[in-house]
Amino acid sequence: MSQRQDEIDYQPVATTGEDQGHSSSSSCCRRPNCLIKAREMEEGHGICCCTHGYMIPIFILFVLVLVILLLPWDTFHRREEQANHAVATPLPCQMQLVESLPIGLNFSDDSPSFLTTFEAFQWLISNAKISLDIAAPYWTLRGVDINDSSTQQGEHLFQRLLANGDTGKPKIRLRIALNSNQESFWYADARILANYGAADVVAVNQMNSKLLIADNQHFYIGSSTMDFRSFTQVKELGVLAKNCPHLTRDVVKIFKAYWHVGSGNEIPSFWPWTYDSHFNRKHPILLNVSNKYTMKAFVSTSPPSLTATGRSQELEAVLNTIDTASSYIYIALRDYLPLLRMENKTKYWPDIDNALRKAAVDRKVVIKLLISWWKHSEPSEEHFLRSLQDLNHLDENVDIQIRRFVVPSNDDLDRIPYSRFNYNSYMVTENQAYIGSSTWSGEFFFQSTGVGLFLMDNFDNINGSLRIDLFNVFKRDWFSSYALALKPNLQI
């Protein structure tokens, strides 16, 4: 293995003939479709240069033939791709929830449990034979300044990725898109990977997506970034899809847009058709999930400027899920803030807040919000939550419940900064499930990159259904000792 570096500096053809019966000043060519040019010769004879008129229409016809033959190539392939996706038969896809439970966060033995985020990432890295694309804002897998055993899983993944740069070994195409709006400490590991030749790295403005794609066949979407905390110190949740080529190829287009922008290109006013999605809120893909049941699915993105034709914007899809719920809406988030914070301006942003109020008051939908409470929670958040919950006094049929989720900690665990909180980002209703990568505040939908997976079914109770699994995760957390009723001056 080669030595590894720990740092990086980052006239037409003339036809001639003599006309002895005419002077040089007169035309020697009298065909009506001929262009004539006469010039004096030394002998005093005029040479008639005649360009035949029929050559012009032939040339125009030739150009038209090229247009007819070549321009439809793009359209043909676009329609061909659309036709390939317009299928009525459910397409194969193995899909499951994965999550991270922080050290010290324990549930009862009969509580639902799932594959860990670390195991999911390890599987994707191990099974990538050709390519591995990763979008993640933070790259602090090693925990350089943290002398704690909880960094081991992150360090293990870092070494696995670094080995891709070893000489004399098979190498995959490893591409990384990270967040450019942060201190260099937060992407130090990615810079080392680039310096060692293990990966190509680009930086994207306001990158907040968490996405892994292996061989255009498997992917992860969720809240976990490439930080050791995401495996042992922060509560995370996502979806691992295996052997899911049709939906994965759609997800690849999202990363392709990140790579385009991160490579120094301007965001186009209109994305080329190769970025288009054929699956969206109105036309989802039909999946045969793990050979057990069928679900409709699509992947949404934020912000609007990175959303290509045919793809649903994440905010639009979230609002639609709320607006179409008829029984219940359960939501788990790190932050819930009806604000739009841009540069030094803060504006009231009521889009989601109004949708929840309307669902509760107009349609009597039961609403439960499980919002994280940790050291860096916004104090103003409680005012918005309390205002929402106070609608219960309007009508006895209005049911809005809010709890704060607190990850337990101690003096030793508190040594690790930016840890010990619940970073879930999901919503589940009676027939839809949404797993995202961001918190719910206006700027995350309009400025930051985000990606969300939406799943729909029409079944009330299917063992193993991903939507039912998500429902059970919410119930487990909601009724646990870590979920505290909303009350003034909550202290942790």
C-alpha positions as CSV (number, residue, x, y, z in Angstrom):
1,M,0.0,0.0,0.0
2,S,1.3,3.4,-0.9
3,Q,2.0,6.0,1.7
4,R,-1.2,7.8,2.6
5,Q,-1.3,11.5,3.1
6,D,-3.3,13.0,5.9
7,E,-3.6,16.5,4.4
8,I,-4.1,18.2,1.0
9,D,-3.6,21.6,-0.5
10,Y,-6.9,21.4,-2.4
11,Q,-17.2,30.4,-55.8
12,P,-18.4,28.1,-56.9
13,V,-16.1,26.2,-59.2
14,A,-15.6,28.4,-62.3
15,T,-16.5,26.9,-65.6
16,T,-14.7,28.7,-68.5
17,G,-15.3,29.1,-72.2
18,E,-14.6,31.7,-74.8
19,D,-17.4,33.7,-76.4
20,Q,-15.9,35.3,-79.5
21,G,-19.1,36.9,-80.6
22,H,-19.5,39.1,-77.5
23,S,-17.5,41.7,-75.8
24,S,-16.3,41.3,-72.3
25,S,-18.9,43.8,-71.1
26,S,-21.8,41.6,-72.2
27,S,-23.0,38.5,-70.6
28,C,-21.7,35.3,-72.1
29,C,-24.2,33.1,-70.3
30,R,-27.9,33.8,-70.9
31,R,-29.5,30.9,-69.0
32,P,-32.1,32.3,-66.7
33,N,-31.0,30.3,-63.7
34,C,-27.3,31.2,-63.9
35,L,-25.3,33.6,-61.9
36,I,-22.7,35.4,-64.1
37,K,-19.5,37.0,-63.4
38,A,-17.2,38.3,-66.1
39,R,-13.7,39.4,-65.8
40,E,-11.3,40.8,-68.4
41,M,-8.5,38.5,-69.5
42,E,-5.2,39.6,-71.0
43,E,-6.3,38.6,-74.5
44,G,-9.3,40.8,-74.1
45,H,-11.8,37.9,-74.1
46,G,-14.4,37.6,-71.4
47,I,-14.7,34.4,-69.5
48,C,-18.2,33.6,-68.2
49,C,-18.2,32.1,-64.7
50,C,-21.5,30.5,-64.3
51,T,-22.8,28.9,-61.1
52,H,-25.7,26.6,-61.9
53,G,-28.9,27.5,-60.1
54,Y,-29.9,23.9,-59.5
55,M,-27.0,23.5,-57.0
56,I,-28.7,25.8,-54.5
57,P,-31.9,23.7,-54.0
58,I,-29.8,20.6,-53.9
59,F,-27.7,22.0,-51.2
60,I,-30.8,23.0,-49.2
61,L,-32.3,19.6,-49.7
62,F,-29.1,18.0,-48.4
63,V,-29.3,20.1,-45.2
64,L,-32.9,19.3,-44.7
65,V,-32.1,15.6,-45.0
66,L,-29.4,15.9,-42.3
67,V,-31.9,17.7,-40.0
68,I,-34.5,15.0,-40.5
69,L,-32.0,12.3,-39.9
70,L,-30.0,13.7,-37.0
71,L,-32.3,15.9,-34.9
72,P,-34.8,13.1,-34.1
73,W,-32.0,11.1,-32.5
74,D,-32.4,13.0,-29.2
75,T,-36.2,12.8,-29.3
76,F,-36.1,9.1,-30.3
77,H,-34.0,8.1,-27.3
78,R,-36.0,10.3,-25.0
79,R,-39.3,8.6,-26.1
80,E,-37.6,5.3,-26.0
81,E,-36.6,5.9,-22.4
82,Q,-40.1,7.1,-21.5
83,A,-41.6,4.0,-23.0
84,N,-39.3,1.7,-21.1
85,H,-40.5,3.3,-17.8
86,A,-44.2,3.3,-18.7
87,V,-44.7,-0.2,-17.3
88,A,-47.8,-1.6,-15.6
89,T,-46.0,-4.6,-14.0
90,P,-44.4,-4.0,-10.6
91,L,-40.7,-3.7,-10.9
92,P,-38.4,-5.5,-8.4
93,C,-36.9,-3.7,-5.4
94,Q,-35.7,-4.9,-2.1
95,M,-36.3,-2.1,0.4
96,Q,-36.0,-1.8,4.2
97,L,-35.7,0.8,7.0
98,V,-32.3,1.3,8.6
99,E,-31.6,3.4,11.7
100,S,-29.0,4.5,14.2
101,L,-29.7,4.4,17.9
102,P,-27.3,6.4,20.0
103,I,-25.3,4.8,22.7
104,G,-27.5,4.8,25.8
105,L,-30.8,4.9,24.0
106,N,-32.5,1.6,24.7
107,F,-35.9,0.3,23.9
108,S,-37.6,-2.9,25.1
109,D,-36.7,-6.2,23.6
110,D,-40.1,-6.5,21.8
111,S,-39.8,-3.1,20.2
112,P,-39.2,-3.0,16.4
113,S,-35.6,-3.0,15.4
114,F,-33.9,-2.7,12.0
115,L,-30.6,-2.9,10.2
116,T,-28.2,-0.3,11.5
117,T,-27.0,2.6,9.4
118,F,-23.4,1.4,9.7
119,E,-24.4,-2.0,8.4
120,A,-26.3,-0.4,5.5
121,F,-23.3,1.8,4.5
122,Q,-20.9,-1.1,4.9
123,W,-23.1,-3.2,2.6
124,L,-23.2,-0.5,-0.1
125,I,-19.4,0.0,0.0
126,S,-18.7,-3.7,-0.1
127,N,-21.1,-4.4,-3.0
128,A,-20.0,-1.5,-5.1
129,K,-18.0,-3.1,-8.0
130,I,-18.1,-0.3,-10.5
131,S,-19.1,2.9,-8.9
132,L,-20.1,4.5,-5.6
133,D,-21.6,8.0,-5.5
134,I,-22.0,9.7,-2.1
135,A,-23.7,13.0,-1.4
136,A,-23.2,14.1,2.2
137,P,-22.6,17.5,3.8
138,Y,-20.1,16.4,6.5
139,W,-17.0,14.1,6.3
140,T,-15.8,13.5,9.8
141,L,-15.7,9.7,9.9
142,R,-12.5,9.5,11.9
143,G,-13.3,11.7,14.9
144,V,-9.7,13.1,14.9
145,D,-10.1,15.2,18.0
146,I,-12.4,12.7,19.8
147,N,-10.7,10.1,22.0
148,D,-13.7,7.8,22.2
149,S,-14.6,4.3,21.2
150,S,-17.8,5.5,19.5
151,T,-15.6,6.7,16.5
152,Q,-14.6,3.2,15.6
153,Q,-17.4,2.5,13.1
154,G,-16.8,5.8,11.3
155,E,-13.0,5.1,11.2
156,H,-13.7,1.6,9.7
157,L,-15.7,3.1,6.9
158,F,-13.1,5.7,6.2
159,Q,-10.4,3.0,5.8
160,R,-12.6,1.1,3.5
161,L,-13.0,4.1,1.3
162,L,-9.4,5.1,1.5
163,A,-8.3,1.6,0.3
164,N,-9.9,2.5,-3.1
165,G,-6.8,4.5,-3.7
166,D,-4.3,1.7,-3.0
167,T,-2.1,1.0,-6.0
168,G,-2.1,-2.5,-7.5
169,K,-5.7,-3.1,-6.4
170,P,-9.0,-3.0,-8.4
171,K,-10.5,0.5,-8.2
172,I,-14.1,1.7,-8.5
173,R,-15.2,5.1,-9.5
174,L,-15.8,6.9,-6.2
175,R,-17.4,10.3,-6.4
176,I,-18.2,12.6,-3.5
177,A,-20.4,15.7,-3.4
178,L,-20.1,17.7,-0.1
179,N,-21.2,21.0,1.3
180,S,-19.0,24.0,0.4
181,N,-20.6,26.2,3.1
182,Q,-18.8,25.1,6.1
183,E,-15.4,25.1,7.8
184,S,-12.8,22.9,6.3
185,F,-12.8,20.7,9.4
186,W,-16.1,19.2,8.5
187,Y,-14.9,17.8,5.2
188,A,-11.3,16.9,6.1
189,D,-11.8,13.2,5.5
190,A,-13.1,13.8,1.9
191,R,-10.0,15.9,1.1
192,I,-7.8,13.1,2.3
193,L,-9.6,10.7,0.1
194,A,-9.2,13.0,-2.9
195,N,-5.5,13.5,-2.2
196,Y,-4.8,9.8,-1.9
197,G,-6.5,9.2,-5.2
198,A,-9.3,7.2,-3.7
199,A,-12.1,9.6,-4.8
200,D,-13.1,12.6,-6.9
201,V,-14.6,15.3,-4.8
202,V,-16.7,18.4,-5.6
203,A,-18.3,21.0,-3.3
204,V,-21.9,22.1,-3.7
205,N,-23.4,25.2,-2.3
206,Q,-25.8,24.4,0.6
207,M,-25.5,20.6,0.2
208,N,-27.8,18.9,2.7
209,S,-28.7,15.7,0.9
210,K,-27.7,12.3,2.3
211,L,-27.4,9.8,-0.5
212,L,-25.4,6.8,-1.4
213,I,-25.6,5.0,-4.8
214,A,-23.8,1.8,-5.6
215,D,-23.4,0.5,-9.2
216,N,-26.7,2.2,-10.3
217,Q,-28.5,-0.7,-8.6
218,H,-28.6,0.1,-4.9
219,F,-29.1,3.3,-2.8
220,Y,-29.6,4.8,0.6
221,I,-31.7,7.9,1.3
222,G,-32.1,9.2,4.8
223,S,-30.8,11.6,7.5
224,S,-27.3,10.0,8.1
225,T,-24.2,11.9,6.9
226,M,-20.6,10.6,6.7
227,D,-19.9,11.4,10.3
228,F,-19.1,8.9,13.1
229,R,-21.8,10.6,15.1
230,S,-24.4,9.3,12.6
231,F,-23.7,5.7,13.7
232,T,-23.3,6.0,17.4
233,Q,-24.2,9.4,18.8
234,V,-27.2,10.7,16.8
235,K,-30.6,9.0,16.2
236,E,-30.9,8.6,12.4
237,L,-33.3,6.9,10.0
238,G,-33.3,6.1,6.3
239,V,-34.1,3.6,3.6
240,L,-31.8,1.0,2.0
241,A,-32.8,-0.2,-1.4
242,K,-31.1,-3.2,-2.9
243,N,-31.4,-4.6,-6.4
244,C,-33.6,-1.8,-7.4
245,P,-32.3,-0.7,-10.8
246,H,-35.2,1.2,-12.2
247,L,-35.7,3.6,-9.2
248,T,-31.9,3.8,-8.6
249,R,-31.3,5.0,-12.2
250,D,-33.8,7.8,-11.4
251,V,-31.9,8.7,-8.2
252,V,-28.6,8.7,-10.2
253,K,-30.0,11.7,-12.1
254,I,-30.2,13.7,-8.8
255,F,-26.5,13.0,-8.0
256,K,-25.7,13.8,-11.7
257,A,-27.1,17.3,-11.1
258,Y,-25.0,17.8,-8.0
259,W,-21.9,16.7,-9.9
260,H,-22.7,19.2,-12.7
261,V,-23.0,22.1,-10.3
262,G,-20.1,21.1,-8.1
263,S,-17.8,20.8,-11.1
264,G,-18.1,24.6,-11.6
265,N,-20.9,24.7,-14.1
266,E,-23.8,27.2,-13.8
267,I,-27.2,26.0,-12.9
268,P,-29.1,25.9,-16.2
269,S,-32.3,27.8,-16.6
270,F,-33.7,24.6,-18.1
271,W,-32.1,21.2,-17.3
272,P,-31.4,19.0,-20.3
273,W,-33.7,16.1,-20.9
274,T,-31.2,13.6,-19.6
275,Y,-31.9,14.9,-16.1
276,D,-35.7,14.5,-16.5
277,S,-37.5,12.1,-14.2
278,H,-40.4,9.9,-15.3
279,F,-41.6,9.2,-11.8
280,N,-43.3,11.9,-9.7
281,R,-46.3,12.5,-7.5
282,K,-48.8,12.1,-10.3
283,H,-46.9,9.2,-12.1
284,P,-45.1,7.1,-9.5
285,I,-43.2,3.9,-10.2
286,L,-44.9,0.7,-9.2
287,L,-42.5,-1.5,-7.2
288,N,-42.7,-5.1,-6.1
289,V,-41.0,-4.7,-2.7
290,S,-39.0,-7.7,-1.5
291,N,-41.4,-10.0,-3.3
292,K,-44.0,-9.4,-0.6
293,Y,-46.2,-6.5,-1.6
294,T,-46.5,-3.6,-4.1
295,M,-46.0,0.1,-3.5
296,K,-45.9,3.2,-5.6
297,A,-42.8,5.4,-5.2
298,F,-41.1,8.5,-6.4
299,V,-38.1,10.6,-5.3
300,S,-38.4,14.3,-4.8
301,T,-35.7,17.0,-4.5
302,S,-35.0,20.5,-3.3
303,P,-34.4,23.3,-4.1
304,P,-36.5,24.2,-7.1
305,S,-33.4,25.3,-9.1
306,L,-32.0,21.7,-9.0
307,T,-35.4,20.1,-9.8
308,A,-35.5,18.8,-13.4
309,T,-38.5,18.4,-15.6
310,G,-40.8,15.6,-14.4
311,R,-39.5,15.5,-10.9
312,S,-41.7,16.6,-7.9
313,Q,-40.3,19.3,-5.7
314,E,-40.0,18.1,-2.1
315,L,-42.1,20.9,-0.6
316,E,-44.9,20.2,-3.1
317,A,-44.8,16.5,-2.3
318,V,-44.8,17.1,1.5
319,L,-47.8,19.4,1.2
320,N,-49.7,17.0,-1.0
321,T,-49.1,14.2,1.6
322,I,-50.6,16.4,4.3
323,D,-53.5,17.6,2.2
324,T,-54.5,14.1,1.1
325,A,-54.4,12.5,4.6
326,S,-57.8,11.6,5.9
327,S,-57.1,9.8,9.2
328,Y,-53.7,10.6,10.8
329,I,-50.4,12.4,10.2
330,Y,-47.4,11.4,12.3
331,I,-44.2,13.4,11.9
332,A,-40.8,13.1,13.4
333,L,-38.2,15.9,12.9
334,R,-35.2,17.5,14.4
335,D,-36.6,21.0,14.0
336,Y,-40.0,22.4,13.1
337,L,-39.8,26.1,12.3
338,P,-42.3,28.0,10.1
339,L,-39.6,30.5,9.3
340,L,-37.6,31.3,6.2
341,R,-34.1,32.4,7.2
342,M,-32.2,33.9,4.3
343,E,-28.9,35.7,4.9
344,N,-29.7,38.3,7.6
345,K,-33.5,38.3,7.0
346,T,-36.1,36.1,8.7
347,K,-39.6,35.8,7.4
348,Y,-42.7,34.0,8.5
349,W,-43.2,30.9,6.4
350,P,-46.6,29.3,7.0
351,D,-46.8,26.8,4.1
352,I,-46.5,23.5,6.1
353,D,-48.0,25.0,9.3
354,N,-51.1,26.1,7.5
355,A,-51.5,22.8,5.9
356,L,-51.4,21.0,9.2
357,R,-53.9,23.4,10.8
358,K,-56.3,22.9,7.9
359,A,-56.0,19.1,8.1
360,A,-56.8,19.2,11.8
361,V,-59.6,21.8,11.7
362,D,-61.3,21.1,8.4
363,R,-60.9,17.3,8.1
364,K,-60.4,16.3,11.7
365,V,-57.1,14.5,10.9
366,V,-55.2,13.4,14.0
367,I,-51.8,15.1,14.0
368,K,-48.8,14.0,16.1
369,L,-45.4,15.8,16.0
370,L,-42.3,14.3,17.6
371,I,-39.7,17.1,17.6
372,S,-36.2,16.7,18.9
373,W,-35.0,18.7,21.9
374,W,-31.3,19.2,22.3
375,K,-28.7,21.8,23.2
376,H,-28.9,23.6,19.8
377,S,-32.7,23.7,19.5
378,E,-34.1,27.1,18.6
379,P,-35.9,28.6,21.7
380,S,-38.5,30.2,19.4
381,E,-39.5,26.7,18.2
382,E,-41.6,26.1,21.2
383,H,-43.8,29.1,20.5
384,F,-44.8,27.7,17.1
385,L,-45.4,24.3,18.5
386,R,-47.5,25.6,21.3
387,S,-49.5,27.7,19.0
388,L,-50.2,24.6,16.9
389,Q,-51.2,22.5,19.8
390,D,-53.5,25.2,21.2
391,L,-55.9,24.6,18.4
392,N,-57.2,21.7,20.5
393,H,-59.2,24.3,22.4
394,L,-61.0,25.3,19.2
395,D,-63.0,22.1,18.9
396,E,-63.2,18.9,20.8
397,N,-62.7,17.0,17.5
398,V,-59.4,18.8,16.8
399,D,-56.6,16.5,17.9
400,I,-53.0,17.9,17.7
401,Q,-50.4,16.4,20.0
402,I,-46.8,17.4,20.3
403,R,-43.9,15.8,22.2
404,R,-40.2,16.5,22.4
405,F,-37.8,13.7,22.0
406,V,-34.7,13.8,24.2
407,V,-31.7,11.5,23.7
408,P,-30.2,10.7,27.1
409,S,-26.7,11.9,27.8
410,N,-24.1,12.2,30.6
411,D,-20.9,14.2,31.3
412,D,-18.8,11.7,29.3
413,L,-21.0,11.7,26.2
414,D,-21.4,15.5,26.4
415,R,-17.7,15.8,25.5
416,I,-18.6,15.0,21.9
417,P,-20.0,18.2,20.3
418,Y,-23.0,18.2,18.0
419,S,-24.3,14.9,19.2
420,R,-27.1,13.4,21.3
421,F,-30.2,14.4,19.4
422,N,-32.9,12.8,17.1
423,Y,-32.3,13.7,13.5
424,N,-35.2,11.7,12.0
425,S,-37.0,13.3,9.1
426,Y,-40.1,11.4,8.1
427,M,-43.9,11.5,7.9
428,V,-46.4,8.6,7.8
429,T,-50.1,8.7,7.1
430,E,-52.8,6.0,6.6
431,N,-51.5,5.3,3.1
432,Q,-48.2,7.2,2.5
433,A,-44.7,7.3,3.9
434,Y,-42.0,9.9,3.4
435,I,-38.4,9.6,4.4
436,G,-36.3,12.7,3.9
437,S,-32.9,14.2,4.7
438,S,-33.7,17.6,6.1
439,T,-35.4,19.4,8.9
440,W,-38.6,21.5,8.2
441,S,-37.7,25.1,7.9
442,G,-38.2,27.2,4.8
443,E,-34.6,27.6,3.8
444,F,-34.1,23.9,3.6
445,F,-36.7,23.7,0.9
446,F,-35.7,26.8,-1.1
447,Q,-31.9,27.0,-0.6
448,S,-30.5,23.7,0.5
449,T,-30.3,20.5,-1.5
450,G,-32.5,17.8,-0.2
451,V,-33.9,14.5,-1.3
452,G,-36.9,12.5,-0.1
453,L,-38.4,9.1,-0.9
454,F,-42.3,8.9,-1.0
455,L,-44.0,5.5,-0.8
456,M,-47.7,4.8,-1.2
457,D,-49.9,1.8,-0.5
458,N,-53.5,1.0,0.0
459,F,-53.2,-1.6,2.7
460,D,-54.2,-1.2,6.4
461,N,-52.1,-4.0,7.8
462,I,-49.3,-5.8,6.0
463,N,-46.5,-7.4,8.0
464,G,-43.2,-6.1,6.8
465,S,-44.6,-3.2,4.8
466,L,-42.2,-0.3,4.9
467,R,-45.0,2.1,5.7
468,I,-46.2,0.0,8.6
469,D,-42.6,-0.3,9.8
470,L,-42.3,3.5,9.8
471,F,-45.6,3.7,11.7
472,N,-44.3,1.3,14.3
473,V,-41.1,3.3,14.7
474,F,-43.1,6.3,15.4
475,K,-45.3,4.5,18.0
476,R,-42.2,3.0,19.6
477,D,-40.6,6.5,20.0
478,W,-43.9,8.3,20.9
479,F,-44.7,6.0,23.8
480,S,-41.1,5.7,25.0
481,S,-39.7,7.4,28.1
482,Y,-37.6,9.7,25.8
483,A,-40.7,11.5,24.4
484,L,-41.7,14.3,26.8
485,A,-45.0,16.3,26.7
486,L,-44.6,19.8,25.4
487,K,-44.4,22.1,28.4
488,P,-42.8,25.5,29.1
489,N,-39.1,25.8,29.9
490,L,-38.2,22.2,29.2
491,Q,-34.7,21.6,30.5
492,I,-32.2,18.9,29.4
